[in-house]
Amino acid sequence: MSLLAELRSSVSAVKPGRTTMRNYDLLLGVAVSALLLFGLIMVFSASIALADGPKYANLGRYYFALRHAIYIAVGVFLFFLTLTVPMSFWEKYAFRIFLLAMLLLVLVLVPFIGKEVNGASRWLPIGPINFQPSEFMKVAMLLFAADYTVRKQKYMQDFIRGFMPMALALIVVATLLLLEPDLGALMVTVSIAVGILFLGGINLGLFVFAIGALVVLFVSMIIFAPWRLGRIMAYLEPFHESNVQSSAYQLVHSLIAIGRGEWFGVGLGSSIEKLHYLPEAHTDFIMAVVGEELGFVGIFLVVVLFFIIVKKSFDIGRSAIAMDREFNGLVAQGVGVWFGVQAFINLGVCLGLLPTKGLTLPLVSYGGSSIVMNLIAVAMLMRVDYEVRQMMRGRHVNKESKRSY
């Protein structure tokens, strides 16, 4: 009887270990939730004074914060909806989603369909909201590049059959994004595609060639666009008397805000630069307000949270690939590339490490399309993790048969 009792106790000690493994990564969920909540607080803080100026005089003091909360609510709803969709669905329809995204990029350029703001046609008005197709293209490129890499795996060392089709697709997407123009979205979209191709095992020579071609492309766009060249010159000497009140105005006030914050900041809600000195304080330059109000500590904590998301993305991706789910793994790692590159560019711009470029901070900055697409991407990442955990339990997860196109 004592032996039977001992066996029962040993089984009960093992069984919880198998059944209590979560269906999700707790640390990843905490990091994403923390950034969402932090972003809502900082958008509220950065935008509350905008109603005092003439541009937003007809809007309430809580206009942007309330809209941001609504965007988060919509994003969370779509997050849970996406979480129920198996990755095999996204693999099956990746190419069609990519074609839909390109169609939307075309529509945004059509007069009387796309909405133009400050000389840029980047939005499609849908009732009371403005949808930004370039944000949807990031998700579409994430899926398409992962699917393409899996389908063409045996041609990854071949220039014609492996590299050229993706290069042509990127050229079409780049052309459409430059016609808007939206150089920031182009940089992130290309980074997602190139990053996934690299992780998928593209020939190193082709990868170096692609990077070189992109460098030449971006340099050419800067040289042949006087206003972009002006931004570069202002970035090099932001405090020059000819730049302070013109091309480098945003950068100068961003640096002043971060400088005022020092180590621990001037206190939440106490920013001076957000009082109509720093343009786009609640969108592209929200980290400047974070730096002023919460100091170096606030910026550091945001960086740590993004580091967790990026690291978890690559860890989950490696686990999926190890279980013969290459598409799932590349999608997960692509999310890490997306969030890592975009966060790096946004923070680099605010700190004066990179030339000024309008690009939101994922999960934090104000922007409906951005928040919603960020949460859909996170849902795909967590779905990959969920399927990996199910396979670890020995449960069968459907996998689409490989196709070619």
Secondary structure, 3 states (H helix, E strand, C coil): CHHHHHHHHHHHHHHHHHHCCCCCCHHHHHHHHHHHHHHHHHHHHHHCCHHHCCCCCCCCCCHHHHHHHHHHHHHHHHHHHHHCCCHHHHHHHHHHHHHHHHHHHHHCCCCCCCEEECCEEEEEEECCEEECHHHHHHHHHHHHHHHHHHHCHHHCCCHHHHHHHHHHHHHHHHHHHHHCCCHHHHHHHHHHHHHHHHHCCCCHHHHHHHHHHHHHHHHHHHHCCHHHHHHHHHHHCCCCCCCCCCCCHHHHHHHHHHHHHCCCCCCCCCCCCCCCCCCCCCCCCHHHHHHHHHHHHHHHHHHHHHHHHHHHHHHHHHHHHHCCCHHHHHHHHHHHHHHHHHHHHHHHHHCCCCCCCCCCCCCCCCCHHHHHHHHHHHHHHHHHHHHHHHHHCCCCCCCCCCCCC
